[in-house]
Amino acid sequence: MTQVIAPDLRGTRKDPSKRKYLPPAAESPFGNFPKEWKKSGSGKTLSPATYMSPTQIGQAYQPKGTGNGGNCSSLNRGKEAVKPRAPIAGAFKKRSIPPTEFRRFYDRGDLPIAMQHKGHGNAIDWKSDWAPNSKTTTGNKLDWKVDIEKLDYHHYLPIFFDGLREVDEPYRFLAVQGSLDLLEKGGTKVLPTIPQLIIPIKTALNTRDPEIICTMLKVLQALVVSGELIGEALVPFYRQILPVFSLFKNRNKNTGDEIDYSQRKRCNLGDLIEETLQLFEIHGGEDAFINIKYMIPTYESCVLN
């Protein structure tokens, strides 16, 4: 007979004598199931309290974000969401000042003007071509001058009006004083240039800078009274000029019982706008008031009242 030699498994993990002492295996990798989920003795059915048919499973489906899965179980009150602040319209905020043609022309030496420094204030010298018999003097003063009335207003007046939005010296002084001098001695040459002045006026007012607006208002007052029919020529352009007037019309200083010692400088924006509108109405003809009223409903006539 053939004898089969079996390996000796004693002391190993396959020792048959140790198998009956092994602990029972867990029902799942995470431990045993709850009692209500365990199979019955026959091993065919689950507890009716927890068993759900496929139809019930479909009815009990919850959309995303409506269940409690994944939520924190802490009872501490969470931080309240920070509500965003209402955005600021910025109607009165200063706008960026675009570069001016006046500065470019002045730096290039194309304007017939030069600063004349004096002890009691500054003035403008209007230059002409150099004359051989002219006497040179010390400082920035020039002895040769040009007749302002012989200048081409279609070329120079829009350039000076474009420089009214300058805030740096000496450009600001040269532009303001030059514009006033041209308006003072222009006579009938100013009226044909009105359409060319609207864009520089509108650009300066749209900067929303109170200092620039005050300067432009003073020049506009000088423009209206510089000649006949100029006020009437401005009426078709009220839609470009008056919107900023409507914004700053009520911008007055509330001094209470104090005294405003700077009123001689005429820097009160609300008062300047009121004065300018009254000049527009007086010199603008019969259609001026209705056009002003259309753009600024709070304006009251100084002629009809």
FIBA-506485 format. One record per residue (C-alpha): residue in one letter; chain; z negated, x, y negated. Coordinates in Angstrom, 2 decimals, m for minus. Each point is the difference from the previous one (the first is absolute). Example, Ala and Ser with C-alpha at 12.3 -4.5 7.8 and 13.67 -1.06 7.14 Angstrom:
BEGIN
<titi residuo="A" cadena="A" z="m7.80" x="12.30" y="4.50"/>
<titi residuo="S" cadena="A" z="0.66" x="1.37" y="m3.44"/>
***
This chain:
BEGIN
<titi residuo="M" cadena="A" z="0.00" x="0.00" y="0.00"/>
<titi residuo="T" cadena="A" z="0.75" x="1.07" y="m3.56"/>
<titi residuo="Q" cadena="A" z="m3.03" x="0.34" y="m2.27"/>
<titi residuo="V" cadena="A" z="0.37" x="m0.81" y="m3.68"/>
<titi residuo="I" cadena="A" z="m2.19" x="2.04" y="m2.30"/>
<titi residuo="A" cadena="A" z="m1.00" x="m1.98" y="m3.12"/>
<titi residuo="P" cadena="A" z="m1.08" x="1.79" y="m3.20"/>
<titi residuo="D" cadena="A" z="m3.68" x="0.07" y="m0.77"/>
<titi residuo="L" cadena="A" z="m0.53" x="m2.21" y="m3.06"/>
<titi residuo="R" cadena="A" z="m3.75" x="0.31" y="m0.17"/>
<titi residuo="G" cadena="A" z="m1.29" x="0.96" y="m3.43"/>
<titi residuo="T" cadena="A" z="3.25" x="m0.87" y="m1.73"/>
<titi residuo="R" cadena="A" z="0.77" x="m3.02" y="m2.15"/>
<titi residuo="K" cadena="A" z="1.94" x="m1.47" y="2.92"/>
<titi residuo="D" cadena="A" z="m3.05" x="0.12" y="2.22"/>
<titi residuo="P" cadena="A" z="0.00" x="m3.40" y="1.78"/>
<titi residuo="S" cadena="A" z="m3.76" x="m0.02" y="0.06"/>
<titi residuo="K" cadena="A" z="m0.17" x="m0.09" y="m3.83"/>
<titi residuo="R" cadena="A" z="2.50" x="m2.77" y="m0.69"/>
<titi residuo="K" cadena="A" z="m2.43" x="m2.84" y="0.54"/>
<titi residuo="Y" cadena="A" z="m2.28" x="1.41" y="m2.66"/>
<titi residuo="L" cadena="A" z="2.60" x="0.13" y="m2.84"/>
<titi residuo="P" cadena="A" z="m0.80" x="m2.28" y="m2.97"/>
<titi residuo="P" cadena="A" z="2.29" x="m2.99" y="m0.46"/>
<titi residuo="A" cadena="A" z="2.94" x="0.58" y="m2.37"/>
<titi residuo="A" cadena="A" z="0.09" x="m1.72" y="m3.38"/>
<titi residuo="E" cadena="A" z="2.23" x="m3.05" y="m0.43"/>
<titi residuo="S" cadena="A" z="1.84" x="1.59" y="m2.94"/>
<titi residuo="P" cadena="A" z="0.12" x="3.36" y="m1.80"/>
<titi residuo="F" cadena="A" z="m2.26" x="m1.54" y="m2.67"/>
<titi residuo="G" cadena="A" z="m2.58" x="m1.42" y="2.36"/>
<titi residuo="N" cadena="A" z="m0.52" x="m3.28" y="1.85"/>
<titi residuo="F" cadena="A" z="1.45" x="m3.28" y="m1.15"/>
<titi residuo="P" cadena="A" z="m2.35" x="m2.67" y="m1.47"/>
<titi residuo="K" cadena="A" z="m1.31" x="m2.45" y="2.50"/>
<titi residuo="E" cadena="A" z="2.06" x="m2.87" y="m1.37"/>
<titi residuo="W" cadena="A" z="3.19" x="2.00" y="0.53"/>
<titi residuo="K" cadena="A" z="m0.75" x="1.01" y="3.58"/>
<titi residuo="K" cadena="A" z="1.96" x="m1.57" y="2.80"/>
<titi residuo="S" cadena="A" z="m1.62" x="m2.63" y="2.13"/>
<titi residuo="G" cadena="A" z="m0.89" x="0.52" y="3.59"/>
<titi residuo="S" cadena="A" z="3.48" x="m0.92" y="1.22"/>
<titi residuo="G" cadena="A" z="1.56" x="2.39" y="m2.51"/>
<titi residuo="K" cadena="A" z="2.61" x="m2.52" y="m1.21"/>
<titi residuo="T" cadena="A" z="m1.34" x="m1.57" y="m3.22"/>
<titi residuo="L" cadena="A" z="m1.78" x="1.00" y="m3.20"/>
<titi residuo="S" cadena="A" z="m2.78" x="m1.73" y="m1.78"/>
<titi residuo="P" cadena="A" z="1.39" x="m3.19" y="m1.65"/>
<titi residuo="A" cadena="A" z="m1.97" x="0.77" y="m3.18"/>
<titi residuo="T" cadena="A" z="2.11" x="3.08" y="m0.73"/>
<titi residuo="Y" cadena="A" z="3.29" x="m0.73" y="1.77"/>
<titi residuo="M" cadena="A" z="2.92" x="m1.00" y="m2.29"/>
<titi residuo="S" cadena="A" z="3.39" x="m1.22" y="1.12"/>
<titi residuo="P" cadena="A" z="3.16" x="1.57" y="m1.54"/>
<titi residuo="T" cadena="A" z="0.47" x="m3.16" y="m2.11"/>
<titi residuo="Q" cadena="A" z="m3.51" x="0.33" y="m1.43"/>
<titi residuo="I" cadena="A" z="0.57" x="3.66" y="m0.71"/>
<titi residuo="G" cadena="A" z="3.07" x="m0.87" y="m2.08"/>
<titi residuo="Q" cadena="A" z="m1.91" x="m2.66" y="m1.96"/>
<titi residuo="A" cadena="A" z="m2.92" x="2.33" y="m0.72"/>
<titi residuo="Y" cadena="A" z="2.23" x="2.73" y="m1.49"/>
<titi residuo="Q" cadena="A" z="m1.12" x="1.07" y="m3.49"/>
<titi residuo="P" cadena="A" z="2.38" x="1.45" y="m2.57"/>
<titi residuo="K" cadena="A" z="m0.47" x="3.50" y="m1.35"/>
<titi residuo="G" cadena="A" z="m2.97" x="0.36" y="m2.33"/>
<titi residuo="T" cadena="A" z="m1.74" x="m3.23" y="1.05"/>
<titi residuo="G" cadena="A" z="m2.12" x="1.26" y="2.89"/>
<titi residuo="N" cadena="A" z="m3.15" x="2.11" y="0.09"/>
<titi residuo="G" cadena="A" z="1.38" x="2.86" y="2.02"/>
<titi residuo="G" cadena="A" z="m0.55" x="3.43" y="m1.49"/>
<titi residuo="N" cadena="A" z="m2.26" x="m1.28" y="m2.77"/>
<titi residuo="C" cadena="A" z="m3.13" x="1.89" y="m0.90"/>
<titi residuo="S" cadena="A" z="m3.20" x="m1.52" y="1.30"/>
<titi residuo="S" cadena="A" z="m2.09" x="1.29" y="m2.92"/>
<titi residuo="L" cadena="A" z="m1.94" x="m2.57" y="m1.99"/>
<titi residuo="N" cadena="A" z="0.09" x="2.05" y="m3.21"/>
<titi residuo="R" cadena="A" z="1.93" x="m1.58" y="m2.83"/>
<titi residuo="G" cadena="A" z="3.22" x="1.85" y="m0.71"/>
<titi residuo="K" cadena="A" z="1.15" x="1.23" y="m3.38"/>
<titi residuo="E" cadena="A" z="1.72" x="m2.55" y="m2.15"/>
<titi residuo="A" cadena="A" z="3.63" x="0.69" y="m0.74"/>
<titi residuo="V" cadena="A" z="0.57" x="1.39" y="m3.49"/>
<titi residuo="K" cadena="A" z="2.10" x="m2.43" y="m1.98"/>
<titi residuo="P" cadena="A" z="2.77" x="1.72" y="m1.97"/>
<titi residuo="R" cadena="A" z="m0.31" x="m0.28" y="m3.76"/>
<titi residuo="A" cadena="A" z="2.52" x="m2.07" y="m1.85"/>
<titi residuo="P" cadena="A" z="2.81" x="2.21" y="m1.30"/>
<titi residuo="I" cadena="A" z="0.13" x="0.72" y="m3.72"/>
<titi residuo="A" cadena="A" z="3.09" x="m1.25" y="m1.78"/>
<titi residuo="G" cadena="A" z="m0.02" x="2.87" y="m2.52"/>
<titi residuo="A" cadena="A" z="1.74" x="m1.94" y="m2.77"/>
<titi residuo="F" cadena="A" z="m1.72" x="2.11" y="m2.68"/>
<titi residuo="K" cadena="A" z="0.17" x="3.29" y="1.90"/>
<titi residuo="K" cadena="A" z="1.82" x="2.83" y="m1.75"/>
<titi residuo="R" cadena="A" z="3.39" x="0.80" y="1.45"/>
<titi residuo="S" cadena="A" z="1.53" x="3.41" y="0.33"/>
<titi residuo="I" cadena="A" z="1.85" x="1.14" y="m3.12"/>
<titi residuo="P" cadena="A" z="3.60" x="0.97" y="0.82"/>
<titi residuo="P" cadena="A" z="1.39" x="3.12" y="m1.70"/>
<titi residuo="T" cadena="A" z="1.68" x="m0.60" y="m3.32"/>
<titi residuo="E" cadena="A" z="3.38" x="1.05" y="m1.29"/>
<titi residuo="F" cadena="A" z="m1.64" x="0.84" y="m3.32"/>
<titi residuo="R" cadena="A" z="m1.93" x="2.92" y="1.52"/>
<titi residuo="R" cadena="A" z="3.11" x="1.37" y="1.66"/>
<titi residuo="F" cadena="A" z="2.03" x="m0.20" y="m3.21"/>
<titi residuo="Y" cadena="A" z="m2.79" x="1.53" y="m2.10"/>
<titi residuo="D" cadena="A" z="m0.66" x="2.88" y="2.40"/>
<titi residuo="R" cadena="A" z="3.73" x="0.70" y="0.08"/>
<titi residuo="G" cadena="A" z="0.17" x="0.08" y="m3.80"/>
<titi residuo="D" cadena="A" z="2.42" x="m2.91" y="m0.35"/>
<titi residuo="L" cadena="A" z="m2.10" x="m1.99" y="m2.49"/>
<titi residuo="P" cadena="A" z="0.24" x="0.92" y="m3.72"/>
<titi residuo="I" cadena="A" z="m3.77" x="m0.03" y="m0.53"/>
<titi residuo="A" cadena="A" z="m2.82" x="2.52" y="m0.11"/>
<titi residuo="M" cadena="A" z="m3.72" x="m0.20" y="m0.52"/>
<titi residuo="Q" cadena="A" z="m1.29" x="0.83" y="m3.48"/>
<titi residuo="H" cadena="A" z="m3.69" x="0.91" y="0.20"/>
<titi residuo="K" cadena="A" z="m2.06" x="m0.73" y="m3.08"/>
<titi residuo="G" cadena="A" z="m3.66" x="0.17" y="m0.86"/>
<titi residuo="H" cadena="A" z="m0.23" x="m3.71" y="m0.71"/>
<titi residuo="G" cadena="A" z="2.13" x="m1.23" y="2.91"/>
<titi residuo="N" cadena="A" z="3.30" x="0.47" y="1.78"/>
<titi residuo="A" cadena="A" z="3.47" x="m1.06" y="m1.03"/>
<titi residuo="I" cadena="A" z="3.51" x="0.29" y="1.38"/>
<titi residuo="D" cadena="A" z="2.73" x="2.16" y="m1.47"/>
<titi residuo="W" cadena="A" z="3.50" x="m1.19" y="0.79"/>
<titi residuo="K" cadena="A" z="2.14" x="3.10" y="0.62"/>
<titi residuo="S" cadena="A" z="3.59" x="0.59" y="m0.94"/>
<titi residuo="D" cadena="A" z="2.33" x="2.89" y="0.69"/>
<titi residuo="W" cadena="A" z="m1.32" x="3.31" y="m1.30"/>
<titi residuo="A" cadena="A" z="0.99" x="0.65" y="m3.60"/>
<titi residuo="P" cadena="A" z="0.55" x="3.62" y="m1.17"/>
<titi residuo="N" cadena="A" z="m1.74" x="m0.56" y="m3.32"/>
<titi residuo="S" cadena="A" z="m3.10" x="m1.58" y="1.56"/>
<titi residuo="K" cadena="A" z="m3.30" x="1.76" y="m0.40"/>
<titi residuo="T" cadena="A" z="m2.03" x="0.67" y="3.10"/>
<titi residuo="T" cadena="A" z="m3.69" x="m0.75" y="m0.09"/>
<titi residuo="T" cadena="A" z="m2.88" x="0.84" y="2.21"/>
<titi residuo="G" cadena="A" z="m1.30" x="m2.40" y="2.63"/>
<titi residuo="N" cadena="A" z="1.94" x="m2.87" y="1.58"/>
<titi residuo="K" cadena="A" z="1.25" x="m1.49" y="m3.24"/>
<titi residuo="L" cadena="A" z="3.79" x="m0.14" y="m0.47"/>
<titi residuo="D" cadena="A" z="1.78" x="m0.12" y="m3.33"/>
<titi residuo="W" cadena="A" z="3.33" x="m1.45" y="1.16"/>
<titi residuo="K" cadena="A" z="0.02" x="m3.75" y="0.61"/>
<titi residuo="V" cadena="A" z="2.41" x="m2.69" y="1.17"/>
<titi residuo="D" cadena="A" z="0.63" x="m3.38" y="m1.54"/>
<titi residuo="I" cadena="A" z="m1.48" x="m2.56" y="2.40"/>
<titi residuo="E" cadena="A" z="2.42" x="m2.67" y="m1.16"/>
<titi residuo="K" cadena="A" z="2.92" x="2.11" y="1.30"/>
<titi residuo="L" cadena="A" z="m1.34" x="0.13" y="3.57"/>
<titi residuo="D" cadena="A" z="1.63" x="m1.90" y="2.84"/>
<titi residuo="Y" cadena="A" z="m2.57" x="m2.75" y="0.65"/>
<titi residuo="H" cadena="A" z="1.65" x="m1.05" y="3.26"/>
<titi residuo="H" cadena="A" z="m0.81" x="3.44" y="1.38"/>
<titi residuo="Y" cadena="A" z="m3.30" x="1.02" y="m1.61"/>
<titi residuo="L" cadena="A" z="m1.99" x="m3.23" y="m0.39"/>
<titi residuo="P" cadena="A" z="m0.10" x="m0.87" y="3.76"/>
<titi residuo="I" cadena="A" z="m1.08" x="3.59" y="0.73"/>
<titi residuo="F" cadena="A" z="m2.91" x="m0.22" y="m2.44"/>
<titi residuo="F" cadena="A" z="m1.02" x="m3.42" y="1.38"/>
<titi residuo="D" cadena="A" z="0.08" x="1.47" y="3.50"/>
<titi residuo="G" cadena="A" z="m2.52" x="2.61" y="m1.12"/>
<titi residuo="L" cadena="A" z="m2.53" x="m2.61" y="m1.14"/>
<titi residuo="R" cadena="A" z="m1.58" x="0.03" y="3.46"/>
<titi residuo="E" cadena="A" z="m0.85" x="3.70" y="m0.28"/>
<titi residuo="V" cadena="A" z="m3.72" x="0.83" y="m0.02"/>
<titi residuo="D" cadena="A" z="0.24" x="3.78" y="m0.40"/>
<titi residuo="E" cadena="A" z="0.24" x="1.75" y="m3.33"/>
<titi residuo="P" cadena="A" z="2.15" x="0.79" y="m1.90"/>
<titi residuo="Y" cadena="A" z="2.42" x="m2.37" y="1.75"/>
<titi residuo="R" cadena="A" z="m2.04" x="m3.11" y="m0.77"/>
<titi residuo="F" cadena="A" z="m0.30" x="0.73" y="m3.72"/>
<titi residuo="L" cadena="A" z="3.65" x="1.01" y="m0.33"/>
<titi residuo="A" cadena="A" z="1.23" x="m3.14" y="1.76"/>
<titi residuo="V" cadena="A" z="m2.25" x="m2.40" y="m1.94"/>
<titi residuo="Q" cadena="A" z="0.56" x="1.52" y="m3.42"/>
<titi residuo="G" cadena="A" z="3.69" x="0.49" y="0.64"/>
<titi residuo="S" cadena="A" z="0.43" x="m3.64" y="1.04"/>
<titi residuo="L" cadena="A" z="m1.82" x="m1.22" y="m3.11"/>
<titi residuo="D" cadena="A" z="2.10" x="2.23" y="m2.25"/>
<titi residuo="L" cadena="A" z="3.22" x="m1.20" y="1.58"/>
<titi residuo="L" cadena="A" z="m1.03" x="m3.65" y="m0.37"/>
<titi residuo="E" cadena="A" z="m1.06" x="0.54" y="m3.59"/>
<titi residuo="K" cadena="A" z="3.29" x="1.54" y="m1.13"/>
<titi residuo="G" cadena="A" z="2.37" x="m1.60" y="2.50"/>
<titi residuo="G" cadena="A" z="0.90" x="m3.12" y="m1.93"/>
<titi residuo="T" cadena="A" z="2.91" x="m1.83" y="1.63"/>
<titi residuo="K" cadena="A" z="0.44" x="2.67" y="2.69"/>
<titi residuo="V" cadena="A" z="m3.03" x="m1.26" y="1.96"/>
<titi residuo="L" cadena="A" z="1.32" x="m3.48" y="0.88"/>
<titi residuo="P" cadena="A" z="2.95" x="1.11" y="2.20"/>
<titi residuo="T" cadena="A" z="m2.31" x="2.19" y="2.10"/>
<titi residuo="I" cadena="A" z="m2.39" x="m2.81" y="1.06"/>
<titi residuo="P" cadena="A" z="1.48" x="m0.46" y="3.53"/>
<titi residuo="Q" cadena="A" z="m0.39" x="3.74" y="0.62"/>
<titi residuo="L" cadena="A" z="m3.69" x="m0.11" y="m0.94"/>
<titi residuo="I" cadena="A" z="m1.06" x="m2.68" y="2.50"/>
<titi residuo="I" cadena="A" z="m0.19" x="2.25" y="3.07"/>
<titi residuo="P" cadena="A" z="m2.18" x="2.68" y="m1.72"/>
<titi residuo="I" cadena="A" z="m2.24" x="m2.76" y="m1.41"/>
<titi residuo="K" cadena="A" z="m0.36" x="m1.70" y="3.39"/>
<titi residuo="T" cadena="A" z="m0.65" x="3.30" y="1.80"/>
<titi residuo="A" cadena="A" z="m2.76" x="0.95" y="m2.45"/>
<titi residuo="L" cadena="A" z="m1.69" x="m3.41" y="0.23"/>
<titi residuo="N" cadena="A" z="0.14" x="m0.03" y="3.80"/>
<titi residuo="T" cadena="A" z="m2.14" x="3.13" y="0.20"/>
<titi residuo="R" cadena="A" z="m2.97" x="m2.35" y="m0.67"/>
<titi residuo="D" cadena="A" z="m1.65" x="2.87" y="m1.90"/>
<titi residuo="P" cadena="A" z="m1.92" x="m1.50" y="m2.98"/>
<titi residuo="E" cadena="A" z="0.65" x="3.06" y="m2.17"/>
<titi residuo="I" cadena="A" z="3.76" x="m0.11" y="0.61"/>
<titi residuo="I" cadena="A" z="0.10" x="m3.78" y="m0.47"/>
<titi residuo="C" cadena="A" z="m1.79" x="0.30" y="m3.35"/>
<titi residuo="T" cadena="A" z="2.47" x="2.62" y="m1.16"/>
<titi residuo="M" cadena="A" z="2.97" x="m2.12" y="1.07"/>
<titi residuo="L" cadena="A" z="m1.43" x="m3.10" y="m1.72"/>
<titi residuo="K" cadena="A" z="m0.29" x="1.83" y="m3.31"/>
<titi residuo="V" cadena="A" z="3.57" x="1.25" y="0.27"/>
<titi residuo="L" cadena="A" z="1.21" x="m3.50" y="0.93"/>
<titi residuo="Q" cadena="A" z="m1.62" x="m1.36" y="m3.14"/>
<titi residuo="A" cadena="A" z="1.82" x="2.64" y="m2.04"/>
<titi residuo="L" cadena="A" z="3.23" x="m0.84" y="1.85"/>
<titi residuo="V" cadena="A" z="m0.19" x="m3.72" y="m0.81"/>
<titi residuo="V" cadena="A" z="m0.48" x="0.53" y="m3.74"/>
<titi residuo="S" cadena="A" z="2.43" x="2.93" y="m0.30"/>
<titi residuo="G" cadena="A" z="3.02" x="m2.21" y="m0.68"/>
<titi residuo="E" cadena="A" z="1.44" x="m3.48" y="m0.10"/>
<titi residuo="L" cadena="A" z="0.87" x="m1.89" y="3.20"/>
<titi residuo="I" cadena="A" z="m1.82" x="2.56" y="2.19"/>
<titi residuo="G" cadena="A" z="m2.68" x="m2.54" y="0.90"/>
<titi residuo="E" cadena="A" z="2.66" x="m2.52" y="1.01"/>
<titi residuo="A" cadena="A" z="1.83" x="2.64" y="2.04"/>
<titi residuo="L" cadena="A" z="m3.16" x="0.57" y="2.06"/>
<titi residuo="V" cadena="A" z="m0.33" x="m3.68" y="1.05"/>
<titi residuo="P" cadena="A" z="2.41" x="0.23" y="2.99"/>
<titi residuo="F" cadena="A" z="m2.06" x="2.94" y="1.34"/>
<titi residuo="Y" cadena="A" z="m3.41" x="m1.70" y="m0.05"/>
<titi residuo="R" cadena="A" z="0.07" x="m0.33" y="3.80"/>
<titi residuo="Q" cadena="A" z="m0.01" x="3.80" y="0.31"/>
<titi residuo="I" cadena="A" z="m2.56" x="0.68" y="m2.74"/>
<titi residuo="L" cadena="A" z="m2.58" x="m2.79" y="0.07"/>
<titi residuo="P" cadena="A" z="m1.32" x="m0.01" y="3.63"/>
<titi residuo="V" cadena="A" z="m2.29" x="2.96" y="m0.75"/>
<titi residuo="F" cadena="A" z="m1.08" x="m1.73" y="m3.23"/>
<titi residuo="S" cadena="A" z="m1.16" x="m2.96" y="2.08"/>
<titi residuo="L" cadena="A" z="m2.09" x="2.28" y="2.23"/>
<titi residuo="F" cadena="A" z="m1.88" x="1.79" y="m2.80"/>
<titi residuo="K" cadena="A" z="m0.11" x="m2.80" y="m2.59"/>
<titi residuo="N" cadena="A" z="m3.72" x="m0.62" y="0.54"/>
<titi residuo="R" cadena="A" z="m0.97" x="3.68" y="0.29"/>
<titi residuo="N" cadena="A" z="m2.39" x="0.09" y="m2.95"/>
<titi residuo="K" cadena="A" z="m3.18" x="1.98" y="m0.59"/>
<titi residuo="N" cadena="A" z="m3.19" x="m1.98" y="0.41"/>
<titi residuo="T" cadena="A" z="m2.18" x="1.78" y="m2.56"/>
<titi residuo="G" cadena="A" z="m2.59" x="m2.77" y="m0.33"/>
<titi residuo="D" cadena="A" z="m1.94" x="0.59" y="m3.22"/>
<titi residuo="E" cadena="A" z="1.19" x="3.60" y="m0.30"/>
<titi residuo="I" cadena="A" z="2.63" x="1.39" y="m2.34"/>
<titi residuo="D" cadena="A" z="3.26" x="1.44" y="1.27"/>
<titi residuo="Y" cadena="A" z="0.49" x="3.01" y="m2.27"/>
<titi residuo="S" cadena="A" z="3.32" x="0.88" y="1.66"/>
<titi residuo="Q" cadena="A" z="1.74" x="m3.20" y="m1.09"/>
<titi residuo="R" cadena="A" z="1.76" x="1.95" y="m2.75"/>
<titi residuo="K" cadena="A" z="1.91" x="1.82" y="2.75"/>
<titi residuo="R" cadena="A" z="1.34" x="m3.33" y="1.27"/>
<titi residuo="C" cadena="A" z="m0.58" x="0.76" y="3.67"/>
<titi residuo="N" cadena="A" z="m1.25" x="m3.46" y="1.01"/>
<titi residuo="L" cadena="A" z="2.64" x="m1.13" y="2.47"/>
<titi residuo="G" cadena="A" z="m0.57" x="m3.75" y="m0.30"/>
<titi residuo="D" cadena="A" z="0.20" x="0.00" y="m3.81"/>
<titi residuo="L" cadena="A" z="3.13" x="2.16" y="0.01"/>
<titi residuo="I" cadena="A" z="1.76" x="m2.33" y="2.42"/>
<titi residuo="E" cadena="A" z="m0.92" x="m3.02" y="m2.14"/>
<titi residuo="E" cadena="A" z="1.31" x="1.71" y="m3.14"/>
<titi residuo="T" cadena="A" z="3.22" x="1.00" y="1.74"/>
<titi residuo="L" cadena="A" z="0.62" x="m3.51" y="1.32"/>
<titi residuo="Q" cadena="A" z="m0.51" x="m1.45" y="m3.45"/>
<titi residuo="L" cadena="A" z="2.55" x="2.43" y="m1.44"/>
<titi residuo="F" cadena="A" z="2.41" x="m0.95" y="2.78"/>
<titi residuo="E" cadena="A" z="m0.39" x="m3.66" y="m0.89"/>
<titi residuo="I" cadena="A" z="0.31" x="0.50" y="m3.76"/>
<titi residuo="H" cadena="A" z="3.11" x="2.21" y="0.20"/>
<titi residuo="G" cadena="A" z="1.50" x="m1.44" y="3.19"/>
<titi residuo="G" cadena="A" z="1.51" x="m3.18" y="m1.41"/>
<titi residuo="E" cadena="A" z="m0.37" x="m3.57" y="1.21"/>
<titi residuo="D" cadena="A" z="0.28" x="0.87" y="3.71"/>
<titi residuo="A" cadena="A" z="m2.69" x="2.67" y="m0.02"/>
<titi residuo="F" cadena="A" z="m3.06" x="m2.23" y="0.50"/>
<titi residuo="I" cadena="A" z="1.33" x="m1.98" y="2.96"/>
<titi residuo="N" cadena="A" z="1.02" x="3.20" y="1.77"/>
<titi residuo="I" cadena="A" z="m3.38" x="1.62" y="m0.67"/>
<titi residuo="K" cadena="A" z="m1.76" x="m3.16" y="1.20"/>
<titi residuo="Y" cadena="A" z="2.05" x="0.04" y="3.20"/>
<titi residuo="M" cadena="A" z="m1.14" x="3.53" y="0.86"/>
<titi residuo="I" cadena="A" z="m3.56" x="m0.22" y="m1.43"/>
<titi residuo="P" cadena="A" z="m1.28" x="m3.60" y="0.28"/>
<titi residuo="T" cadena="A" z="m3.28" x="0.80" y="m1.78"/>
<titi residuo="Y" cadena="A" z="1.73" x="1.09" y="m3.19"/>
<titi residuo="E" cadena="A" z="m0.50" x="m2.25" y="m3.03"/>
<titi residuo="S" cadena="A" z="2.53" x="m0.06" y="m2.79"/>
<titi residuo="C" cadena="A" z="m0.90" x="1.61" y="m3.32"/>
<titi residuo="V" cadena="A" z="2.85" x="m1.84" y="m1.75"/>
<titi residuo="L" cadena="A" z="m0.27" x="m3.56" y="1.30"/>
<titi residuo="N" cadena="A" z="m3.79" x="m0.05" y="m0.19"/>
***
